[in-house]
């Protein structure tokens, strides 16, 4: 039954290392950017999963010291910060972020874009219903944002605003309207 319990010293060491890893993660994530804890992009997700693995392994693996775990944790947080900075590069930003995709344009569902995003028509319709949209004809655009949220622009909205134009400019499958 060794796998059910351990000696008290081993339990105490695991608890101490877990507490130290938690404190280390808390301090360094607090010093990092907010985006680590906001809507997650690819870099945020990878960092979170890796941090969880390091914190967990350091806490319970008898062969891994706190210092080794802390060094790996801090390295990941620094790499996350570097990747966050590189997102501002036009060439490298595409490696770290999804592009905005137009899922609905003037009431027409863009099925190819739904598939590329891993969404079904039912997924889209559920989101639209939750946001009070009950007719496709009421929609000018549904944009699938880089962080995974949906932006709905209704047909009765004012002409394309500066913010909407900025989102549509680099969007996949946007068909520029002729004015």
KOLROMI-272878 format. One record per residue (C-alpha): residue in three letters; residue number from 0; x, y, z. Coordinates in nm, 3 decimals. Example, Ala and Ser with C-alpha at 12.3 -4.5 7.8 and 13.67 -1.06 7.14 Angstrom:
BEGIN
<node rest="ALA" nr="0" x="1.230" y="-0.450" z="0.780"/>
<node rest="SER" nr="1" x="1.367" y="-0.106" z="0.714"/>
# end
This chain:
BEGIN
<node rest="UNK" nr="0" x="0.000" y="0.000" z="0.000"/>
<node rest="UNK" nr="1" x="0.298" y="0.234" z="-0.043"/>
<node rest="UNK" nr="2" x="0.119" y="0.403" z="-0.333"/>
<node rest="UNK" nr="3" x="-0.168" y="0.513" z="-0.103"/>
<node rest="UNK" nr="4" x="0.044" y="0.680" z="0.161"/>
<node rest="UNK" nr="5" x="0.399" y="0.792" z="0.220"/>
<node rest="UNK" nr="6" x="0.606" y="0.869" z="0.524"/>
<node rest="UNK" nr="7" x="0.534" y="1.200" z="0.694"/>
<node rest="UNK" nr="8" x="0.866" y="1.351" z="0.591"/>
<node rest="UNK" nr="9" x="0.793" y="1.290" z="0.222"/>
<node rest="UNK" nr="10" x="0.443" y="1.439" z="0.260"/>
<node rest="UNK" nr="11" x="0.587" y="1.743" z="0.436"/>
<node rest="UNK" nr="12" x="0.847" y="1.797" z="0.163"/>
<node rest="UNK" nr="13" x="0.583" y="1.771" z="-0.111"/>
<node rest="UNK" nr="14" x="0.360" y="2.020" z="0.071"/>
<node rest="UNK" nr="15" x="0.649" y="2.263" z="0.127"/>
<node rest="UNK" nr="16" x="0.761" y="2.246" z="-0.237"/>
<node rest="UNK" nr="17" x="0.401" y="2.293" z="-0.354"/>
<node rest="UNK" nr="18" x="0.366" y="2.602" z="-0.133"/>
<node rest="UNK" nr="19" x="0.698" y="2.742" z="-0.256"/>
<node rest="UNK" nr="20" x="0.607" y="2.677" z="-0.622"/>
<node rest="UNK" nr="21" x="0.267" y="2.840" z="-0.568"/>
<node rest="UNK" nr="22" x="0.431" y="3.147" z="-0.413"/>
<node rest="UNK" nr="23" x="0.691" y="3.163" z="-0.692"/>
<node rest="UNK" nr="24" x="0.422" y="3.138" z="-0.961"/>
<node rest="UNK" nr="25" x="0.212" y="3.402" z="-0.784"/>
<node rest="UNK" nr="26" x="0.499" y="3.649" z="-0.757"/>
<node rest="UNK" nr="27" x="0.628" y="3.609" z="-1.111"/>
<node rest="UNK" nr="28" x="0.284" y="3.598" z="-1.276"/>
<node rest="UNK" nr="29" x="0.195" y="3.914" z="-1.082"/>
<node rest="UNK" nr="30" x="0.509" y="4.079" z="-1.219"/>
<node rest="UNK" nr="31" x="0.418" y="3.963" z="-1.572"/>
<node rest="UNK" nr="32" x="0.146" y="4.097" z="-1.796"/>
<node rest="UNK" nr="33" x="-0.222" y="4.072" z="-1.732"/>
<node rest="UNK" nr="34" x="-0.281" y="3.889" z="-2.059"/>
<node rest="UNK" nr="35" x="-0.162" y="3.567" z="-1.898"/>
<node rest="UNK" nr="36" x="-0.485" y="3.564" z="-1.698"/>
<node rest="UNK" nr="37" x="-0.724" y="3.730" z="-1.945"/>
<node rest="UNK" nr="38" x="-0.861" y="3.575" z="-2.265"/>
<node rest="UNK" nr="39" x="-0.604" y="3.322" z="-2.366"/>
<node rest="UNK" nr="40" x="-0.422" y="3.301" z="-2.696"/>
<node rest="UNK" nr="41" x="-0.199" y="3.012" z="-2.801"/>
<node rest="UNK" nr="42" x="0.100" y="3.146" z="-2.607"/>
<node rest="UNK" nr="43" x="-0.110" y="3.194" z="-2.295"/>
<node rest="UNK" nr="44" x="-0.252" y="2.842" z="-2.309"/>
<node rest="UNK" nr="45" x="0.086" y="2.678" z="-2.363"/>
<node rest="UNK" nr="46" x="0.236" y="2.877" z="-2.077"/>
<node rest="UNK" nr="47" x="-0.049" y="2.787" z="-1.841"/>
<node rest="UNK" nr="48" x="-0.029" y="2.415" z="-1.918"/>
<node rest="UNK" nr="49" x="0.350" y="2.411" z="-1.883"/>
<node rest="UNK" nr="50" x="0.335" y="2.606" z="-1.556"/>
<node rest="UNK" nr="51" x="0.083" y="2.359" z="-1.420"/>
<node rest="UNK" nr="52" x="0.305" y="2.068" z="-1.513"/>
<node rest="UNK" nr="53" x="0.612" y="2.225" z="-1.356"/>
<node rest="UNK" nr="54" x="0.434" y="2.324" z="-1.035"/>
<node rest="UNK" nr="55" x="0.279" y="1.979" z="-1.002"/>
<node rest="UNK" nr="56" x="0.596" y="1.787" z="-1.077"/>
<node rest="UNK" nr="57" x="0.812" y="1.999" z="-0.851"/>
<node rest="UNK" nr="58" x="0.568" y="1.953" z="-0.565"/>
<node rest="UNK" nr="59" x="0.551" y="1.573" z="-0.578"/>
<node rest="UNK" nr="60" x="0.865" y="1.444" z="-0.753"/>
<node rest="UNK" nr="61" x="1.125" y="1.349" z="-0.497"/>
<node rest="UNK" nr="62" x="1.398" y="1.380" z="-0.760"/>
<node rest="UNK" nr="63" x="1.323" y="1.743" z="-0.849"/>
<node rest="UNK" nr="64" x="1.437" y="2.028" z="-0.628"/>
<node rest="UNK" nr="65" x="1.246" y="2.349" z="-0.570"/>
<node rest="UNK" nr="66" x="1.528" y="2.550" z="-0.731"/>
<node rest="UNK" nr="67" x="1.508" y="2.342" z="-1.051"/>
<node rest="UNK" nr="68" x="1.131" y="2.386" z="-1.065"/>
<node rest="UNK" nr="69" x="1.154" y="2.759" z="-0.991"/>
<node rest="UNK" nr="70" x="1.417" y="2.805" z="-1.264"/>
<node rest="UNK" nr="71" x="1.192" y="2.628" z="-1.516"/>
<node rest="UNK" nr="72" x="0.890" y="2.830" z="-1.402"/>
<node rest="UNK" nr="73" x="1.068" y="3.164" z="-1.428"/>
<node rest="UNK" nr="74" x="1.209" y="3.067" z="-1.770"/>
<node rest="UNK" nr="75" x="0.857" y="2.998" z="-1.897"/>
<node rest="UNK" nr="76" x="0.727" y="3.329" z="-1.767"/>
<node rest="UNK" nr="77" x="1.017" y="3.516" z="-1.932"/>
<node rest="UNK" nr="78" x="0.956" y="3.329" z="-2.261"/>
<node rest="UNK" nr="79" x="0.587" y="3.416" z="-2.240"/>
<node rest="UNK" nr="80" x="0.677" y="3.783" z="-2.196"/>
<node rest="UNK" nr="81" x="0.913" y="3.764" z="-2.495"/>
<node rest="UNK" nr="82" x="0.644" y="3.601" z="-2.710"/>
<node rest="UNK" nr="83" x="0.400" y="3.873" z="-2.599"/>
<node rest="UNK" nr="84" x="0.644" y="4.139" z="-2.718"/>
<node rest="UNK" nr="85" x="0.711" y="3.958" z="-3.048"/>
<node rest="UNK" nr="86" x="0.335" y="3.963" z="-3.119"/>
<node rest="UNK" nr="87" x="0.380" y="4.329" z="-3.217"/>
<node rest="UNK" nr="88" x="0.600" y="4.229" z="-3.511"/>
<node rest="UNK" nr="89" x="0.396" y="4.200" z="-3.830"/>
<node rest="UNK" nr="90" x="0.586" y="3.892" z="-3.944"/>
<node rest="UNK" nr="91" x="0.614" y="3.711" z="-3.610"/>
<node rest="UNK" nr="92" x="0.273" y="3.812" z="-3.474"/>
<node rest="UNK" nr="93" x="0.103" y="3.563" z="-3.705"/>
<node rest="UNK" nr="94" x="0.287" y="3.280" z="-3.529"/>
<node rest="UNK" nr="95" x="0.133" y="3.372" z="-3.195"/>
<node rest="UNK" nr="96" x="-0.219" y="3.491" z="-3.276"/>
<node rest="UNK" nr="97" x="-0.509" y="3.372" z="-3.485"/>
<node rest="UNK" nr="98" x="-0.642" y="3.615" z="-3.741"/>
<node rest="UNK" nr="99" x="-0.993" y="3.750" z="-3.712"/>
<node rest="UNK" nr="100" x="-1.236" y="3.549" z="-3.925"/>
<node rest="UNK" nr="101" x="-1.569" y="3.660" z="-4.069"/>
<node rest="UNK" nr="102" x="-1.822" y="3.390" z="-3.982"/>
<node rest="UNK" nr="103" x="-2.133" y="3.572" z="-4.106"/>
<node rest="UNK" nr="104" x="-2.145" y="3.844" z="-4.368"/>
<node rest="UNK" nr="105" x="-2.475" y="4.020" z="-4.442"/>
<node rest="UNK" nr="106" x="-2.680" y="3.735" z="-4.302"/>
<node rest="UNK" nr="107" x="-2.489" y="3.461" z="-4.489"/>
<node rest="UNK" nr="108" x="-2.301" y="3.203" z="-4.286"/>
<node rest="UNK" nr="109" x="-1.948" y="3.142" z="-4.411"/>
<node rest="UNK" nr="110" x="-1.939" y="2.764" z="-4.364"/>
<node rest="UNK" nr="111" x="-1.576" y="2.730" z="-4.472"/>
<node rest="UNK" nr="112" x="-1.469" y="2.974" z="-4.201"/>
<node rest="UNK" nr="113" x="-1.676" y="2.791" z="-3.941"/>
<node rest="UNK" nr="114" x="-1.495" y="2.468" z="-4.029"/>
<node rest="UNK" nr="115" x="-1.153" y="2.634" z="-4.014"/>
<node rest="UNK" nr="116" x="-1.239" y="2.760" z="-3.666"/>
<node rest="UNK" nr="117" x="-1.363" y="2.420" z="-3.551"/>
<node rest="UNK" nr="118" x="-1.717" y="2.550" z="-3.503"/>
<node rest="UNK" nr="119" x="-2.044" y="2.402" z="-3.617"/>
<node rest="UNK" nr="120" x="-2.345" y="2.599" z="-3.729"/>
<node rest="UNK" nr="121" x="-2.508" y="2.494" z="-3.399"/>
<node rest="UNK" nr="122" x="-2.216" y="2.647" z="-3.204"/>
<node rest="UNK" nr="123" x="-2.261" y="2.974" z="-3.392"/>
<node rest="UNK" nr="124" x="-2.638" y="2.979" z="-3.352"/>
<node rest="UNK" nr="125" x="-2.611" y="2.908" z="-2.978"/>
<node rest="UNK" nr="126" x="-2.379" y="3.208" z="-2.936"/>
<node rest="UNK" nr="127" x="-2.610" y="3.428" z="-3.143"/>
<node rest="UNK" nr="128" x="-2.917" y="3.327" z="-2.939"/>
<node rest="UNK" nr="129" x="-2.729" y="3.397" z="-2.616"/>
<node rest="UNK" nr="130" x="-2.658" y="3.746" z="-2.744"/>
<node rest="UNK" nr="131" x="-3.021" y="3.806" z="-2.841"/>
<node rest="UNK" nr="132" x="-2.984" y="3.763" z="-3.216"/>
<node rest="UNK" nr="133" x="-3.272" y="3.559" z="-3.356"/>
<node rest="UNK" nr="134" x="-3.251" y="3.633" z="-3.730"/>
<node rest="UNK" nr="135" x="-2.948" y="3.602" z="-3.959"/>
<node rest="UNK" nr="136" x="-3.089" y="3.884" z="-4.170"/>
<node rest="UNK" nr="137" x="-3.031" y="4.117" z="-3.873"/>
<node rest="UNK" nr="138" x="-2.654" y="4.060" z="-3.891"/>
<node rest="UNK" nr="139" x="-2.403" y="4.253" z="-4.098"/>
<node rest="UNK" nr="140" x="-2.101" y="4.065" z="-3.959"/>
<node rest="UNK" nr="141" x="-2.008" y="3.808" z="-3.699"/>
<node rest="UNK" nr="142" x="-1.635" y="3.824" z="-3.635"/>
<node rest="UNK" nr="143" x="-1.449" y="3.544" z="-3.461"/>
<node rest="UNK" nr="144" x="-1.189" y="3.740" z="-3.269"/>
<node rest="UNK" nr="145" x="-0.827" y="3.638" z="-3.216"/>
<node rest="UNK" nr="146" x="-0.893" y="3.547" z="-2.853"/>
<node rest="UNK" nr="147" x="-1.198" y="3.334" z="-2.941"/>
<node rest="UNK" nr="148" x="-1.485" y="3.569" z="-2.867"/>
<node rest="UNK" nr="149" x="-1.757" y="3.669" z="-3.111"/>
<node rest="UNK" nr="150" x="-1.832" y="4.025" z="-3.217"/>
<node rest="UNK" nr="151" x="-2.173" y="4.080" z="-3.368"/>
<node rest="UNK" nr="152" x="-2.239" y="4.382" z="-3.588"/>
<node rest="UNK" nr="153" x="-2.605" y="4.429" z="-3.668"/>
<node rest="UNK" nr="154" x="-2.728" y="4.549" z="-4.006"/>
<node rest="UNK" nr="155" x="-2.891" y="4.853" z="-3.845"/>
<node rest="UNK" nr="156" x="-2.561" y="4.965" z="-3.693"/>
<node rest="UNK" nr="157" x="-2.409" y="5.289" z="-3.810"/>
<node rest="UNK" nr="158" x="-2.175" y="5.272" z="-4.107"/>
<node rest="UNK" nr="159" x="-1.847" y="5.094" z="-4.050"/>
<node rest="UNK" nr="160" x="-1.669" y="5.267" z="-3.770"/>
<node rest="UNK" nr="161" x="-1.296" y="5.308" z="-3.728"/>
<node rest="UNK" nr="162" x="-1.281" y="5.016" z="-3.483"/>
<node rest="UNK" nr="163" x="-1.486" y="4.788" z="-3.708"/>
<node rest="UNK" nr="164" x="-1.275" y="4.879" z="-4.011"/>
<node rest="UNK" nr="165" x="-0.958" y="4.797" z="-3.815"/>
<node rest="UNK" nr="166" x="-1.097" y="4.454" z="-3.730"/>
<node rest="UNK" nr="167" x="-1.213" y="4.383" z="-4.084"/>
<node rest="UNK" nr="168" x="-0.892" y="4.506" z="-4.249"/>
<node rest="UNK" nr="169" x="-0.693" y="4.193" z="-4.167"/>
<node rest="UNK" nr="170" x="-0.985" y="3.954" z="-4.132"/>
<node rest="UNK" nr="171" x="-0.990" y="3.629" z="-4.324"/>
<node rest="UNK" nr="172" x="-1.272" y="3.600" z="-4.581"/>
<node rest="UNK" nr="173" x="-1.382" y="3.965" z="-4.560"/>
<node rest="UNK" nr="174" x="-1.518" y="4.089" z="-4.891"/>
<node rest="UNK" nr="175" x="-1.462" y="4.462" z="-4.903"/>
<node rest="UNK" nr="176" x="-1.782" y="4.642" z="-4.989"/>
<node rest="UNK" nr="177" x="-1.786" y="4.879" z="-5.281"/>
<node rest="UNK" nr="178" x="-1.883" y="5.232" z="-5.169"/>
# end
